[in-house]
Amino acid sequence: MSITVTQLSKVYGEQRAVNDISFSLKKGEVVGFLGPNGAGKSTTMKMITGYLPPTSGSVSVGGHDVVTHPLEVRQRIGYLPEANPLYADMYIREFLGFVAQVHGLGNNADKRIAEVIAMTGLQPESKKKIGDLSKGYKQRVGLAQALIHDPEVLILDEPTSGFDPNQLADIRELISELGKTKTILLSTHIMQEVEAMCSRVIIINKGNIIVDDSLQNLQQGNIENGYIQVAFGEPYPTETDLQQIAGVTRLKQQDARTWQLFAANLEEVRKNLLQFALINNRNILSLQSNSQSLESIFRELTK
């Protein structure tokens, strides 16, 4: 089941919250949708689910346009909004039964409720009212309602909010498993969650998509991924010498013997550096790689 976003925009008065963005997702992808606060993430997700109408552009889910065929789209989407609206006075099973009824599950409702309670780890609290739950368990209820009708597409806005480290591991594993058969778009501010669950990253800033690439390319190939710090013995190489090393994007001198070589692919530059030292008879005293985390890359791209 695919999602196709084409030249999508949302304008509030003079503010352009989402600006002519396009991307597509296919079945079996778990895609991290990242951006600073106010970048347009939640607005985009609301337009994909049909909660908000776009100002211009289009969204289709499985070939169905969100505006012209909203019911067909909503039948195929499970949505966990950032606010996670729940009925606090309802019991967990009562609430999930209500959501199952809305989706028309009929005689299959009880079986499916038991399945999603097990999937989301709600068994210990399943007889409680929602209002009596911790934030983490409320988040589990929100995820359970998104899964109740076994949708082909999941739109998850901050799905791991409120979880402790043990709960995070469980939900991370669940989302990764669901991603093998479903199309998942999730937003989060926790970069470790993206690295653990996502194969692809879309970064939006000020309503514009600034990156749409695989996680591997982001960390290894498309932008500066850190630097190699190398100390040479005499005679020391000059900046002109080091500029000859293929793959180096820029240089920074620490002292007479020590340089930082910035690069997109650190492993490639390490090999080229050693080859440079061998050919030019340079003595390397120490060599250390310092790679960037996804969090560092994110800050660099959105600052």
VMD Tcl script that draws the C-alpha trace (Angstrom):
set ca {
  {0.00 0.00 0.00}
  {1.60 3.26 -1.12}
  {1.36 6.90 -0.06}
  {1.93 9.56 -2.71}
  {2.21 13.22 -1.74}
  {2.32 15.62 -4.69}
  {3.07 19.36 -4.43}
  {1.25 19.54 -1.11}
  {0.77 22.92 0.59}
  {-1.09 24.26 3.60}
  {-1.51 28.00 4.14}
  {-2.95 29.73 7.21}
  {-3.48 33.38 6.33}
  {0.00 34.64 5.48}
  {1.76 31.68 7.08}
  {2.79 28.85 4.77}
  {2.96 25.86 7.11}
  {3.69 23.33 4.34}
  {5.24 24.50 1.09}
  {4.77 22.47 -2.10}
  {6.25 19.18 -0.84}
  {6.32 15.85 -2.67}
  {7.35 12.35 -1.60}
  {6.12 8.77 -1.80}
  {6.24 5.72 0.46}
  {5.81 2.08 -0.48}
  {4.81 -1.07 1.38}
  {7.45 -2.37 3.77}
  {8.98 1.03 4.52}
  {9.31 2.59 7.96}
  {10.11 6.24 7.28}
  {11.14 8.76 9.92}
  {9.51 12.16 9.36}
  {11.72 14.64 11.20}
  {11.88 18.36 11.76}
  {12.08 21.00 14.47}
  {8.93 22.20 16.22}
  {6.73 24.13 13.82}
  {8.39 22.64 10.73}
  {5.11 21.24 9.31}
  {5.31 17.57 10.34}
  {1.97 17.26 12.15}
  {0.22 19.42 9.56}
  {1.45 17.14 6.78}
  {0.36 14.04 8.68}
  {-3.09 15.50 9.27}
  {-3.45 16.17 5.54}
  {-2.36 12.60 4.68}
  {-5.04 11.19 7.01}
  {-7.74 13.56 5.72}
  {-8.03 15.38 9.04}
  {-7.02 18.65 7.37}
  {-7.81 19.64 3.78}
  {-4.77 20.81 1.77}
  {-4.62 24.32 0.36}
  {-3.16 22.88 -2.83}
  {-1.61 19.68 -4.07}
  {-2.82 16.14 -3.51}
  {-2.38 13.01 -1.39}
  {-3.31 9.49 -2.42}
  {-3.25 6.34 -0.30}
  {-3.34 3.09 -2.24}
  {-4.50 5.02 -5.29}
  {-7.39 6.73 -3.45}
  {-7.36 10.53 -3.25}
  {-7.72 11.82 0.31}
  {-10.10 14.61 -0.67}
  {-12.34 12.82 -3.18}
  {-12.37 9.37 -1.52}
  {-11.90 10.08 2.21}
  {-13.70 6.97 3.51}
  {-11.63 4.61 1.37}
  {-8.47 6.28 2.65}
  {-9.49 6.17 6.31}
  {-10.34 2.49 6.05}
  {-6.72 1.87 5.08}
  {-5.01 4.18 7.59}
  {-4.28 3.78 11.28}
  {-3.56 7.17 12.85}
  {-1.98 8.00 16.19}
  {-2.07 11.80 16.56}
  {0.42 13.68 18.69}
  {-2.26 14.68 21.22}
  {-3.59 11.07 21.43}
  {-7.23 11.95 22.23}
  {-8.83 9.28 24.41}
  {-12.05 8.94 26.40}
  {-10.76 8.98 29.98}
  {-14.03 7.62 31.48}
  {-14.03 4.53 29.28}
  {-12.40 1.21 30.15}
  {-9.69 0.04 27.74}
  {-11.74 -2.80 26.25}
  {-14.82 -0.58 26.10}
  {-12.92 2.09 24.18}
  {-11.36 -0.39 21.77}
  {-14.79 -1.93 21.25}
  {-16.15 1.48 20.35}
  {-13.33 2.06 17.83}
  {-13.87 -1.44 16.39}
  {-17.56 -0.62 15.93}
  {-16.69 2.61 14.13}
  {-14.54 0.56 11.73}
  {-17.35 -1.97 11.24}
  {-15.49 -5.04 12.52}
  {-18.74 -6.70 13.61}
  {-18.33 -10.26 14.89}
  {-14.53 -10.04 14.58}
  {-14.29 -7.21 17.12}
  {-13.67 -9.26 20.28}
  {-10.96 -11.34 18.64}
  {-9.22 -8.28 17.23}
  {-9.41 -6.41 20.56}
  {-7.66 -9.32 22.27}
  {-4.99 -9.32 19.54}
  {-4.15 -5.62 19.76}
  {-4.14 -5.69 23.57}
  {-1.54 -8.46 23.36}
  {0.43 -6.71 20.61}
  {0.70 -3.42 22.51}
  {1.35 -4.96 25.93}
  {-1.86 -3.73 27.55}
  {-2.72 -6.99 29.33}
  {-1.62 -5.88 32.85}
  {-3.87 -2.80 32.70}
  {-6.64 -4.05 30.40}
  {-9.38 -3.88 33.06}
  {-8.67 -0.28 34.02}
  {-10.26 2.97 32.99}
  {-8.16 4.98 30.55}
  {-8.09 7.94 32.94}
  {-6.32 5.80 35.56}
  {-3.45 4.82 33.26}
  {0.08 6.20 33.19}
  {1.12 8.26 30.18}
  {2.98 5.31 28.70}
  {-0.05 3.02 28.91}
  {-2.30 5.73 27.48}
  {0.08 5.87 24.55}
  {-0.27 2.10 24.17}
  {-4.07 2.50 24.03}
  {-3.64 5.11 21.29}
  {-1.45 2.71 19.33}
  {-3.95 -0.12 19.87}
  {-6.82 1.97 18.43}
  {-4.65 2.78 15.40}
  {-4.11 -0.95 14.84}
  {-7.62 -2.23 15.62}
  {-8.78 -2.52 11.99}
  {-5.43 -3.95 10.78}
  {-4.70 -1.01 8.46}
  {-2.22 -1.20 5.61}
  {-0.81 2.26 6.42}
  {0.20 3.67 9.81}
  {0.67 7.38 10.48}
  {2.27 7.73 13.91}
  {2.92 11.19 15.36}
  {5.34 10.88 18.30}
  {4.38 7.24 18.97}
  {6.99 6.66 21.71}
  {6.12 9.71 23.81}
  {5.83 8.90 27.52}
  {7.48 5.46 27.44}
  {10.15 4.36 29.89}
  {13.26 2.56 28.49}
  {11.73 -0.92 28.91}
  {8.50 0.13 27.20}
  {10.49 1.81 24.41}
  {12.18 -1.47 23.55}
  {8.82 -3.25 23.29}
  {7.18 -0.61 21.09}
  {10.29 -0.24 18.96}
  {10.22 -3.97 18.27}
  {6.48 -3.86 17.49}
  {6.81 -0.99 15.00}
  {9.79 -2.65 13.30}
  {7.81 -5.88 12.95}
  {4.73 -4.08 11.61}
  {6.96 -2.27 9.12}
  {7.71 -5.55 7.33}
  {4.16 -5.73 5.95}
  {2.80 -2.19 6.27}
  {3.68 1.33 5.18}
  {4.67 3.42 8.22}
  {5.35 7.14 8.50}
  {6.36 8.22 11.99}
  {7.58 11.43 13.53}
  {9.75 11.69 16.60}
  {12.28 13.98 18.26}
  {14.25 10.99 19.57}
  {16.96 10.32 17.00}
  {17.83 6.94 18.56}
  {14.31 5.77 17.71}
  {14.82 6.69 14.07}
  {18.15 4.85 13.96}
  {16.52 1.79 15.55}
  {13.35 1.60 13.45}
  {13.66 3.52 10.19}
  {15.36 2.71 6.91}
  {14.67 6.12 5.40}
  {14.48 9.69 6.68}
  {12.55 12.72 5.45}
  {13.52 16.01 7.12}
  {11.22 19.00 6.82}
  {12.12 22.53 7.92}
  {9.98 25.67 7.65}
  {7.50 23.77 5.49}
  {10.09 22.54 2.99}
  {11.62 19.10 2.58}
  {15.39 19.49 2.87}
  {16.35 15.80 2.94}
  {14.73 12.61 1.63}
  {17.23 9.79 1.72}
  {18.08 6.43 3.25}
  {19.40 6.46 6.79}
  {22.57 4.78 5.55}
  {23.26 7.50 2.97}
  {22.63 10.22 5.51}
  {25.15 8.73 7.89}
  {27.75 7.65 5.35}
  {27.59 9.41 2.07}
  {25.66 12.55 1.31}
  {26.88 15.11 3.85}
  {29.86 15.51 6.17}
  {29.70 12.55 8.46}
  {32.44 13.73 10.84}
  {36.20 13.89 10.61}
  {39.41 11.93 10.93}
  {41.96 13.46 13.30}
  {45.50 12.56 12.29}
  {48.87 13.50 13.77}
  {51.95 13.35 11.53}
  {55.61 13.02 12.31}
  {58.15 15.31 10.67}
  {58.30 16.47 7.98}
  {54.75 17.75 8.46}
  {52.46 17.86 5.41}
  {51.02 21.17 4.27}
  {47.39 22.01 3.65}
  {48.07 21.77 -0.08}
  {49.40 18.24 0.41}
  {46.33 17.10 2.35}
  {43.92 18.66 -0.14}
  {45.07 16.01 -2.61}
  {43.42 13.24 -0.55}
  {40.25 12.17 -2.37}
  {37.02 12.51 -0.40}
  {38.15 15.25 1.98}
  {35.56 18.05 2.02}
  {37.52 20.47 4.22}
  {40.51 20.66 6.55}
  {41.10 22.10 10.01}
  {44.56 22.41 11.54}
  {44.88 21.77 15.28}
  {48.63 22.37 15.60}
  {51.76 21.92 13.48}
  {51.40 18.15 13.30}
  {47.65 17.54 13.81}
  {44.86 17.95 11.28}
  {41.15 17.20 11.13}
  {40.01 15.85 7.76}
  {36.25 16.25 7.30}
  {34.46 13.90 4.92}
  {31.18 12.29 3.93}
  {32.66 8.78 3.83}
  {35.16 8.40 6.65}
  {36.21 4.86 5.73}
  {37.04 5.90 2.17}
  {39.11 8.87 3.38}
  {40.92 6.67 5.93}
  {42.07 4.37 3.11}
  {43.07 7.30 0.92}
  {44.96 8.89 3.82}
  {46.98 5.75 4.45}
  {47.75 5.49 0.75}
  {48.84 9.16 0.76}
  {51.16 8.52 3.72}
  {52.69 5.46 2.04}
  {53.29 7.13 -1.33}
  {54.66 10.36 0.18}
  {56.68 8.70 2.96}
  {54.73 10.43 5.74}
  {54.80 9.05 9.27}
  {51.36 8.87 10.94}
  {51.68 9.03 14.74}
  {47.96 8.70 15.57}
  {44.66 8.45 13.74}
  {41.14 8.67 15.15}
  {37.70 8.74 13.48}
  {34.95 10.94 14.89}
  {31.64 10.22 13.14}
  {28.48 12.29 13.44}
  {25.30 10.94 14.98}
  {21.94 11.40 13.28}
  {21.23 14.04 15.92}
  {24.31 16.02 14.83}
  {23.31 15.71 11.18}
  {19.78 16.86 12.02}
  {21.08 19.93 13.87}
  {23.41 20.81 11.03}
  {20.66 20.59 8.42}
  {17.99 22.50 10.38}
  {20.01 25.16 12.20}
}
mol new
graphics top color blue
foreach p $ca { graphics top sphere $p radius 0.5 }
foreach p [lrange $ca 0 end-1] q [lrange $ca 1 end] { graphics top cylinder $p $q radius 0.2 }
display resetview
